[in-house]
Amino acid sequence: MGAIAAAAGSAVGLGNIWRFPYIVGEDGGAAFLLLYVFFTIVISIPVLMTEFSLGRMTGQPVTSAFKTLCPGGKWQAIGILGVLTAFLIMSYYNIVSGWTLYYSVASVGGWLEGLSEDQIRQFFINISTDSVSCVVWLILILAATAFIVAKGVSGGIERYSKILMPLLFLLIIVMLVRSVTLSGAAEGLTFYLKPDFSKITPKTVFDALGQSFFSLSIGMGTMTTYGAYIQRTQSLSGLAMRVAAVDFLVAFLAGAVIFPCVFAFGINPGQGQGLVFVTLPNIFNMMPLGRLFSVAFFSLLVVAALTSSISLLEVVVAYIKTSFNMGRRKATVIASALTLLFGVACAFSPTFFYIVDNATANIMMPLGAFFIVIFAGWILPTQKIFDELSIHGTRFKLFRAFCFILRYVVPIVILIIFANGLYCWLA
Ligand code: PHE
């Protein structure tokens, strides 16, 4: 149960509720959603299964896992790429967590209550462009994350999150009821659910793959690290599918809450990273007990973000600990201080923030996944993965299809998407 909660805790976070809707909005709605589902089923679930297998096979976090499987080889570089990716994601992810924390405090104070759509937008602009206060909130979030990781008590927060995350889910359902009954909601649902295939561009395809990787925390070693804690009796394919299903459901419902409201209030769906923060307060303002719901929602979102950022920091800390032979506490302090440095850069430069957000999800994670599947599909003896995916002597029936996907489909799709992106970028 622990490993499932941890993996789901890592997957479900700001990626589902903040990033997913803003990318869907930028990329034109339903057609993107279909691509996202397609990539999740065909590419991401097999990659997730592979990462779990590598972790459980070795019982090691990501960098050591590759060292154990291929001593002296160059494959450890995959682990290092993962550590770098985790580190870069942390620098902007925690800023968004900081905004979320600020919104929960603002909800307690009732500062968003009764504001018009314009005033809510201004409220977000004020907080997101006030770099100094972004850094202050970032420090608070980083301190909380570092405290949990340094003490090695992530298990504690995962225990709470087993109760708190279903609560967040229930809240989203309540918000959904309010959102889809707003006048003008239908237009939003059409945007979200009725595909217009002319909206598919190389950027949409790039974004869909990146978002799918980002949301499932794959292509950088988090799930390899967590794989080490999964019991031998657990089916890895079942686990991967369950994690992906929960993760998708939360993202899908978040979108279903946001877009009806976006259209009902005449908000621009393609405005980018502030979308959720300028949309949701409007829903709370139209709900009975809205202030209470707003406090609960943003606080629970902070918890969801924490269980994800813990999993990011853990990757970096495990690396520093083993490579430099350092204690957990010291490694955590160093990793957090470095994160703060890059975080400050993100807080002061929106361009840097945007580039790091896009480059990590769209380039670094697919690149990591590419090397992981090449390693697992072509370098590692097939039998090893097969043994890991079969439990209690029951053969994993879809293994041949799985191997085909691992060896050919995933690497080729990633290469095509990269080549296409590069071509468009150069053209
Ligand atoms: N999947 C997390 C989310 O959706 C983000 C994350 C990415 C966490 C990579 C760990 C590793 O919020």
Boltz pocket constraint, residues with backbone or C-beta under 6 A from the ligand:
constraints:
  - pocket:
      binder: B
      contacts: [[A, 10], [A, 11], [A, 12], [A, 13], [A, 14], [A, 15], [A, 16], [A, 89], [A, 213], [A, 214], [A, 215], [A, 216], [A, 217], [A, 218], [A, 220], [A, 222], [A, 308], [A, 309], [A, 311], [A, 312]]
      max_distance: 6.0
